[in-house]
Amino acid sequence: MAVTRLVAPAILAGLVVYETFTKAGDGIAFDARLAGLGAAVAALLARAPLLAVVLVAALATALARALT
């Protein structure tokens, strides 16, 4: 039963990685979503509430897109 609890987070993590790192030619291309992912990880490490993590990630992604 413990394994079934981990299936949904594992699938979600896989989707995040798949959507964040895109293939470009012979290598990997990084886009603004990587900034949002990094900001979300930093907010999680700071033990921020989930809503704050989502907002920080969205703001970081928006800022990265605005700057590029």
Order of alpha helices (4+ residues) and beta strands (2+ residues): alpha-beta-beta-alpha-alpha
